[in-house]
């Protein structure tokens, strides 16, 4: 577990750490940190640069590529995501739920795509995002209640945070099979998302287009996203009844 604390010290904002910084971040003694970092480096989980600092090593990427909800899902979805970008010129995203967060498996961006706050392998709150709202709508009731009872994830002044209204929005997603989130994460974006089904008929992921708010009517993106979601679902082996 202490080795995991060392690995968790690396973040998108701090991808490179010195030994001293690692010890300070983990709260471990310097000698213990030195030993753990040495073991992780020899195994390939960490790499040392010319200045003596450390970064995540390729061995972890190799292990992570075996995750069935990671790169395997990504590879199956890439053709559909590429088509979405080609047609819309915007962002196409694929995500899964991990606990009370959404984790982005892939994001492709068109040349004129609206800037987004999400990144591949990054976590984000469920409710403000289109993919997150879809995943939460099909999550177990206890997961929904945990999210609704937690602190609101307010990203803009337009972000919906009222639990009663959010319950209505989740019910609407289940009724229509699509989530439309306008100006919820950034004021210049709108997200349209749909569920991706697995071979057992359960929702295993969500796909979305994030476009410029005001420059596109969200309803025009709905059929495009639904077609992509059905295509990915079929690639995963979903039964026709699940994706119709």
C-alpha positions in Angstrom: 0.0 0.0 0.0 2.9 2.4 0.7 4.1 1.8 -2.9 0.7 2.9 -4.1 0.9 6.1 -2.1 4.1 6.9 -4.0 2.4 6.3 -7.3 -0.6 8.4 -6.3 1.8 11.3 -5.7 2.0 11.8 -9.5 -0.8 13.9 -11.0 -1.4 15.8 -14.2 -0.2 18.9 -12.4 2.9 17.2 -11.0 4.0 14.5 -13.5 7.6 14.7 -12.3 8.6 14.5 -8.7 11.9 14.5 -6.8 12.6 12.0 -4.1 12.2 14.7 -1.4 8.9 15.8 -2.9 7.6 12.2 -2.9 8.5 11.8 0.7 6.8 15.1 1.6 3.7 14.2 -0.4 3.3 10.7 1.0 4.3 11.5 4.6 6.8 8.6 4.5 10.3 8.8 5.9 12.9 9.7 3.3 14.7 6.4 3.7 11.5 4.5 3.2 10.6 6.5 0.2 14.1 6.0 -1.3 13.7 2.2 -0.9 10.2 2.1 -2.4 11.2 4.4 -5.3 14.2 2.1 -6.0 11.9 -1.0 -6.1 9.4 0.7 -8.3 12.1 2.0 -10.7 13.7 -1.5 -11.0 10.2 -3.0 -11.8 9.5 -0.3 -14.4 6.6 1.5 -12.6 8.8 4.6 -12.3 11.5 6.1 -14.5 14.4 8.4 -13.5 15.3 11.3 -15.7 18.7 12.9 -16.2 18.1 15.4 -13.4 17.4 12.7 -10.8 13.6 13.2 -10.7 11.0 10.5 -11.3 8.0 10.0 -13.5 5.6 7.2 -14.2 7.2 4.4 -16.2 5.9 2.5 -19.3 5.5 -0.7 -17.4 2.4 0.7 -15.7 1.0 1.7 -19.1 1.5 -1.9 -20.3 -0.4 -3.2 -17.3 -3.1 -0.7 -17.6 -3.7 -1.7 -21.2 -5.1 -5.0 -20.0 -8.0 -3.3 -18.2 -11.1 -4.4 -20.1 -12.9 -1.1 -19.5 -9.8 0.8 -20.7 -7.9 0.4 -23.9 -9.9 -2.7 -25.1 -13.1 -0.6 -25.0 -11.3 2.3 -26.5 -10.1 0.3 -29.5 -13.6 -0.9 -30.2 -15.0 2.6 -30.0 -12.4 4.5 -32.0 -14.1 4.1 -35.4 -17.4 5.5 -34.1 -15.6 8.3 -32.2 -13.6 9.2 -35.3 -16.9 9.3 -37.3 -18.4 11.7 -34.8 -15.5 14.1 -35.0 -15.5 13.9 -38.8 -19.2 14.8 -39.0 -19.4 17.4 -36.2 -15.9 18.9 -36.1 -16.3 18.9 -32.3 -15.2 16.7 -29.4 -16.2 13.0 -29.1 -15.8 11.4 -25.7 -16.1 7.9 -24.3 -16.3 7.3 -20.5 -17.1 4.8 -17.8 -18.2 5.2 -14.2 -15.8 4.4 -11.4 -17.4 4.7 -8.0 -18.9 8.2 -7.8 -16.9 9.7 -10.7 -16.7 9.5 -14.4 -13.4 8.4 -16.0 -12.7 9.3 -19.6 -11.4 6.5 -21.7 -10.9 8.5 -24.9 -11.5 12.0 -26.3 -11.0 13.0 -29.9 -11.2 16.7 -30.9 -12.0 18.3 -34.2 -9.9 21.2 -35.5 -12.4 23.8 -34.3 -13.7 21.9 -31.3 -14.8 23.8 -28.2 -12.2 23.6 -25.4 -13.1 21.2 -22.7 -11.9 20.5 -19.1 -11.7 16.7 -19.5 -8.7 14.6 -20.3 -8.1 10.9 -21.1 -7.8 8.8 -17.9 -9.0 11.9 -15.9 -11.9 11.8 -13.4 -14.8 14.3 -13.3 -18.0 14.7 -11.4 -20.9 12.7 -12.8 -23.8 15.1 -12.8 -22.6 18.1 -14.9 -21.3 16.0 -17.8 -23.4 14.4 -20.4 -21.6 11.0 -20.2 -21.7 11.2 -16.4 -25.4 11.9 -16.3 -26.1 8.9 -18.6 -23.9 6.6 -16.4 -25.6 7.8 -13.3 -29.1 7.5 -14.7 -28.4 3.7 -15.2 -26.4 3.2 -12.0 -27.9 1.4 -9.0 -30.3 3.5 -6.9 -27.9 3.6 -4.0 -25.2 5.1 -6.2 -27.6 7.8 -7.4 -28.6 8.6 -3.8 -24.9 8.9 -2.8 -24.2 11.4 -5.5 -27.4 13.4 -4.9 -26.7 13.5 -1.2 -23.1 14.7 -1.7 -21.8 18.2 -2.2 -23.0 19.7 -5.5 -20.5 19.8 -8.4 -21.1 23.4 -9.5 -18.9 24.3 -12.5 -20.8 27.3 -13.8 -23.7 29.5 -12.7 -25.9 27.3 -15.0 -25.0 24.0 -13.4 -28.0 22.2 -12.0 -27.5 21.3 -8.3 -31.0 20.9 -6.9 -31.4 17.2 -6.0 -35.1 17.1 -6.8 -34.5 18.6 -10.3 -31.5 16.3 -10.8 -33.7 13.3 -10.1 -36.1 14.5 -12.8 -33.2 14.9 -15.2 -32.0 11.3 -14.5 -35.5 10.0 -15.1 -35.6 11.9 -18.4 -32.4 10.3 -19.5 -33.8 6.8 -18.8 -37.0 7.7 -20.7 -35.3 9.2 -23.8 -32.0 7.3 -23.8 -30.0 10.5 -24.1 -28.6 13.3 -21.9 -28.3 16.9 -23.0 -26.2 19.1 -20.7 -25.9 22.7 -21.8 -23.5 25.1 -20.2 -23.1 22.7 -17.2 -19.3 22.4 -17.3 -18.3 25.5 -19.2 -20.6 28.3 -20.4 -19.6 27.8 -24.0 -20.3 24.1 -24.3 -23.2 21.7 -24.8 -22.9 17.9 -24.4 -25.1 15.3 -25.9 -24.6 11.7 -24.6 -26.0 8.2 -25.0 -25.5 4.9 -23.2 -23.3 2.0 -24.5 -24.5 -1.5 -23.6 -22.5 -4.6 -22.9 -23.3 -8.2 -23.8 -25.4 -8.7 -20.7 -27.7 -5.7 -21.6 -26.3 -3.4 -18.9 -24.9 0.1 -19.5 -21.1 -0.2 -19.4 -20.1 3.2 -20.9 -21.4 6.4 -22.4 -20.4 8.3 -25.6 -20.9 12.0 -26.2 -20.3 14.9 -28.4 -19.3 18.2 -26.8 -20.0 21.2 -29.0 -20.1 24.9 -29.0 -23.2 26.1 -27.2 -25.3 28.4 -29.3 -23.6 27.3 -32.5 -25.4 24.0 -32.8 -28.9 22.8 -31.9 -28.5 19.9 -29.4 -31.3 17.9 -31.0 -29.3 17.7 -34.2 -26.6 15.8 -32.4 -28.9 13.3 -30.8 -29.2 10.9 -33.7 -25.5 11.0 -34.4 -24.6 10.2 -30.8 -27.2 7.4 -30.6 -25.9 5.8 -33.8 -22.4 5.9 -32.4 -23.6 4.4 -29.1 -25.4 1.6 -30.9 -22.3 0.9 -33.1 -20.1 0.6 -30.0 -22.6 -1.6 -28.2 -22.7 -4.0 -31.1 -18.9 -4.1 -31.2 -19.1 -5.1 -27.5 -21.5 -7.9 -28.3 -24.7 -6.3 -27.0 -27.9 -8.0 -28.0 -30.0 -6.2 -30.6 -32.8 -5.7 -28.2 -30.5 -3.7 -25.9 -29.4 -1.2 -28.5 -32.6 -0.7 -30.5 
